[in-house]
Amino acid sequence: MIAPPSGSLTRATDSPRRSWSGLRLAIACCLAAILLGGGGHLLIRAAGVPIDEAGLNESSGLAASDRNPGVLWSHNDSGRDAELFAFTDDGLAVATLTLPGVDVVDWEDLALGPDAGGRPFGALYIGDIGDNRGSRRFISVFRVPEPDLTGVVPGEPVTLTASDVERFDLTYEDGPRDAEALLVDPIDGAVLIATKTTETAALYRADLTTDTVLERQTDVAVPGLVGLTRLVTGGAVSPAGDRVVLRTYIAAWWWPVAPGQSVADAMTAIPERISLPLMRQGEAITFSADGETLYVSSEGSPALLGSVPAPAAGAP
């Protein structure tokens, strides 16, 4: 475990400027949804299955379990308790996992990766990486072993407490960045973070076993009609490591990863678009455990879970 640097964390607060930014984002997303083909359903209803978990109303990250077939995990955004929520792919609540002693600054994304012993997909990685004002001295990634939920009845959720939580505090090599997309490379276990910006996104990398500094890998060309439609709000690497996806409020974009190629190198190419279910402020995305489906979720109460077929591995 890496000890945190001295000093306090900075929590973003609401302001008139931020409210105006939110309004501009909503307007831009509506216009983009119309222009990208979603306008026919824009005012009808959001797509997806309601997640029957009252405690989850700002679903910001999403991960599909490898250990517990048919189960997904999610968490709330900033200002909430340190909890992970497990539910089935048809929305039934399964478990709440509490992380004792963990303060939530701005949880933004979730991924599966190797546990402390190196077992593939044995742990959940939580990205406390949001930084609206670009002022945090460091960001944090928490790693917790995924519990075995065998015997738990969907719809009759249990409450669990994590017994082993690791915290890794990281700084960007070139100063604070706002980000909402945390990826874990299943091939080498490295953590990758894609920034959230109206300009060109940047991809950073760190090996949690050796690094405390996130090194910039490449710029990522996320297409969009205007800057606000290029804001990256989530991402994932396929379980086989052969595809990577980033999502925005409007759509998702994916890159094939060739054998022996790094995720960063793959993301220097121009991505292909994936149409997503229309949702209110959709932020999270993940591959299913078999890599054949992409799941997405939305903020709101109840949170919604949607899905689309994942692109096949190989060149688009």
LINURVEN-V180610 format. One record per backbone hydrogen bond with DSSP energy under -1.0 kcal/mol. NH is the residue of the N-H (numbers start at 1). CO is the residue of the C=O. E is the energy in kcal/mol with one decimal. If there is no record, write none. Layout:
nh->[NH;NH]
co->[CO;CO]
e->[E;E]
This chain:
nh->[2;19;20;21;22;23;24;25;26;27;28;29;30;31;32;33;34;35;36;37;38;41;44;47;49;51;52;53;56;60;63;65;71;72;73;74;83;84;85;86;87;88;89;91;94;95;96;97;98;99;102;108;111;113;115;118;122;123;124;125;126;127;128;129;130;134;139;140;141;142;143;144;146;152;155;156;158;160;162;166;168;170;171;173;175;181;183;185;189;191;192;193;194;195;196;201;203;204;205;206;210;211;214;215;217;218;220;222;229;230;233;236;238;241;244;245;246;247;248;252;253;254;255;257;261;266;267;268;269;272;274;283;286;288;291;294;295;296;297;298;299;300;305;306;308;310]
co->[167;15;16;17;18;19;20;21;22;23;24;25;26;27;28;29;30;31;32;34;33;38;41;278;305;303;91;51;53;75;73;71;68;87;63;85;81;97;74;95;72;92;70;88;86;86;158;84;160;82;99;127;125;123;119;115;119;113;144;111;142;109;140;127;106;131;170;128;168;126;166;124;122;149;93;153;94;96;98;143;141;139;212;214;172;194;192;190;185;206;183;204;181;202;178;220;218;193;215;191;207;207;171;205;203;203;201;220;226;227;247;245;243;238;255;236;253;234;251;274;246;272;244;242;258;262;263;265;266;254;252;297;295;293;288;308;286;306;284;304;281;57;49;296;294;292]
e->[-1.3;-2.5;-2.4;-2.0;-2.4;-2.1;-2.5;-2.3;-2.4;-2.4;-2.6;-2.8;-2.2;-2.3;-2.6;-2.6;-1.9;-2.4;-2.4;-1.2;-3.4;-1.7;-1.4;-3.0;-3.2;-3.1;-3.4;-2.4;-1.7;-2.3;-2.0;-2.9;-1.8;-3.1;-3.0;-1.9;-1.7;-2.5;-2.9;-3.2;-2.2;-2.4;-1.3;-2.0;-3.0;-1.5;-2.3;-3.3;-2.9;-2.7;-1.2;-2.9;-1.9;-2.1;-1.7;-2.1;-1.5;-2.4;-3.0;-3.5;-2.8;-3.0;-2.3;-1.5;-2.0;-1.5;-2.7;-1.9;-2.4;-2.3;-2.5;-2.2;-2.2;-2.1;-3.2;-2.5;-1.8;-3.4;-3.0;-2.9;-2.4;-2.9;-2.0;-2.2;-1.4;-1.1;-3.2;-2.6;-2.6;-2.7;-3.3;-2.0;-1.8;-2.3;-2.6;-1.1;-2.6;-2.6;-2.0;-2.0;-1.8;-3.4;-3.5;-2.6;-3.6;-1.0;-3.1;-1.3;-1.4;-1.9;-2.5;-2.3;-2.8;-1.9;-2.2;-2.8;-2.5;-2.6;-3.1;-2.1;-3.1;-2.6;-2.5;-2.7;-2.5;-2.2;-1.8;-1.4;-1.4;-2.2;-3.0;-1.2;-2.0;-2.5;-1.5;-3.1;-3.0;-2.4;-1.0;-1.5;-1.4;-2.6;-2.3;-3.2;-2.0;-2.2]
